[in-house]
């Protein structure tokens, strides 16, 4: 049995599907009831609560651990989840970490994630660590304004980073959960090229077959909007990277190709697959 946390999200959903299609028994964990692929067990659990993962761990041998926003907040202790998994008999854990652990090691949320990586390394079970950069699916923040006004509003319109398609993260996670050769691996996951928000808007417009205007937000405007969906510290760390990426954050990593044998998907591919969200 493989347990997938965040199973209804942009990474967890394709990962759950990939594992089920590989013939593995899967338990999909999310905070609320949700539809899952045929044959997949679903468990509703609040990972920030005292019981954490315990309701989902019966018979589990492997775990994909994705931290929701409240588990990044001050006072949260996601290390408890690793302890619960090990105590429950899990023998392999794949952690979705962050590129910033290496590129911005002194940011508050990065320090906490580095500590969690260290807990995993010392847990006594097999492990892999995935460190993605920015997600292509963050463009869904623009979906409402694109539908209503054909406008993308974002900060730092001409500053790019090599954002990654969550489907590639899911495929790498599946490989790490299913293949022993990835035990002890730390993978930095990026897309195939640096792409700016303005160029992302152009790709969405191409997928729609309709013009989309770009509107530059100030950092303060962007910070206020992001704070509705994530802890303030995480929002500020994210804006630091988006506004002033350092050379390591501009680097296109070979790790997706190394694990999967195929190049990472470009943003235009993500936009075409998800165009319905913007119609």
N, C-alpha and C positions, 0 to 999 in steps of 0.2 A: 504494500500500500504506500502510495506517495501522497503526502499532504501538501496542498498548494494554498498558501495564504494570499489574500488580495485576489481571490480567484475570479472576481467579476470585473477586474480592472483591465487596463490596456495591455498589461503584460500577463497577468494571471489568466485571463480568458483564453488567449491563444495557447498558453502553456498547458492549461488543463485539457484543451482539445488535442494538442499534440501528444500528450502522454496517454490519453484515452485511445487515440488512433494507433499508438504503439502497442496497444494491448495490455497496458498496465492498469491496475486498480488505483483509482484516484479519489481522494476526499478533497472537495473544494470548500474552502473556508471563506466566508464573508460575514460582514456584520449583520446583514439582513437576508431574508429569504431571497433566493434568486434561481432563475432557470440555469440548468447545467446540461452538458451533453448526456445522452442516454448512457446508462451504466455507471455514471459518476455519482458518488455519494456527496450530499451537501450538508454542511454543518454551519449553522449561524453562531458566531462567537465574537465577542468583543475582546480583542487581544490585549487591550489596556485594562481589562477587568481582572479580578483576582484569579479566576479560573483560567484565563488566557487560552492556551491551546489544548488544555486537558480534554475537553469534550471531543476533540478531533483526532486524538493520537492513538486510539485503540488499533493495534495491529500495524501501526505505521513503521516503515523502515527508512523512509527518506522524507525530507521536508524542504520546501522552498519558502524562505522567509522574506517577506516584504513588509516593511514598516509603514503603517498608515501615519497620517500627519500627527495625531495625538501621541504617537510613540516617539516622535522627534521632540516633543515639547519638554520644557524643563520639569524635572521631577519624575519623568517616565523612566522605567527600568526594563528595557527590552531584553536585557541579559537573562531575565527570568524565563523568557520564552525558550531560550536555548537550554536552560536548565530543565525545564519541563519536558522538552523534546528528548533530551538525553535520558532523563529518568524514565520516560515512557518507552524507551527501547529503540529510538531512532538512531540509525547508524550512519546517516549521511545528511548533511545540511548544506544547501546552496543559499547564500545570503546575497540579496540585492543591496549593494552598498552604493557608493557614489564616487565618481571620478575625483571629486573635490578632496577626498581623503588624502590623495597623493598630491594634487595640484594646489590645494589651499589648506594645508594641514592644521592651521591655527584658527580657522573659523569655528565658532562654538558648536555648530551642528556637525562639523567634520571631526572635531575632537571626540564627540560622543560616538560617532560611527566608527572611528578608529578603535576606540575602546571596545566596541561590540565585536569588531573583527578580531581583536586580540582574545576576547572571551571565546569566540568560536575556534580559533586556532588551538586554544588550550583545553578544549572541551573533551578531547579523547575520541571524537568521532571523525569520520571522513568529512572533508569540507571543500567547497569551492566558493570563491568570492567574485562577484560581478560588479564592476565599477563603470556604469554607463555615464556618459555626459548628458546633455540636454535631450529630451524626448521629442520626437516629431509630433506626438499626440498632444503636447502642450498647445499646439495650434487650435485645439478644440476650444480653448478659452475665447477664441475669436468667432466661434460658430454663430452665436446669437447676432452679433453685429453684422456679420456677413449676410446672414439670412434676411435681416431687417433692412440693412442700409448698403450692403455690398461694400463694407468698410472693414479693414483690419487696423486696429489701434494697438500699438505696441511701442515700447521704448527702444532706443538704440537701433533705429531702422536699418542702418548701414553697417552694423557690427555683426559679424557672423561667427558661428561655431559649427563643428561637424555633428549636428544632431542625429540621433539614431532612431530608427523605426522600432517601436516596441515589439513588433513581430520578430525582429532579429534578436532582441534580448530574450524573448520567449524560446526561440530555437536554441540559443546558446545554453539557457537554463535547462532545457530538456536534455541536451547532450551531457551536461554536467550531472544531472540526476540519474541518467541511464548508463553512463560509461565510466568505468573505474579509472581510465587514463587521465581524467580531469581532476582527480582528487589532489588537493593541495594547490590547485591552480588559482591565480588571481588574474582576471581578464578585464582589461580596459576596453569598453565598447563604445564605438563612435560610428557615425555614418560615413559615407564614402567621400564627402567633400564639405568644405566650409560653406554655409549658406546663411544669408542675412534674413531678418524678418521681412524686408521688402521683397526679396526674391521668393520667400515662402508665399507671400500674398500673390505674387505672379503665378506661382504653381497652382494655387487654389483657383485663381481665375481661369487658368487653362483647363483645369479639371471641370469647372463649371461651364466653360464656354461663354463666360460673361465677365465684363470688367470688374475688378475689385480695387477700390482706392485704398492707399496706405495713409494712415494718420499717426504721426509721431507723438507718443506720450512722454511727459516728463518722468523722471525717476520717481518723484513723489506720487504722481498719479498712478504709476504702475505699482508702487509699493502698497498704496491704499487698496487697490483692486485685489492684489495677490493675498493680502492679509485676511481676506474673507475665506480663503480656502486652505491656508497653511499657517503654521506658527510664524510670528514676525521674524524670528532669527533666521529661519529657513528662507523666507522671502528675501531678506536682505542679502544673505549669502548668494542666492540665485542671481539677484540683480547685480551683485559685484562681478560675477562671472560674465553675465550677458553684456555688461557695459564695458568691461575691460578684461577680456580674456588674455591670459598669459600664454607664452609659447607652448606650454604643455597642453593647454586647453584648445589650442588651434591645431594640434597634431591629429592627423587621421591615423587611428590605430589599426594594426593588421590583425587584431585578435579575433574579430568575427570571421574573417577569411581563414584564420588558422584553425579555429574550432570547427567551422561548418564546411569548409572547402569551397564556399561561394562568397562573393563580395557582398557587403551590406547593401540594403535597398536604399535608393535615393529618396529624397523627400517627395519628389513628384509621384513616385509609386505609392507612397502613403496617402497623398492627397487624392489620387485617383480611386483608391480603395475605400476612402472614407468621405467621398464627395457628398453623399446623402446628408451628412451632418450639416452641410453648408447651404443646402438648397432652400 
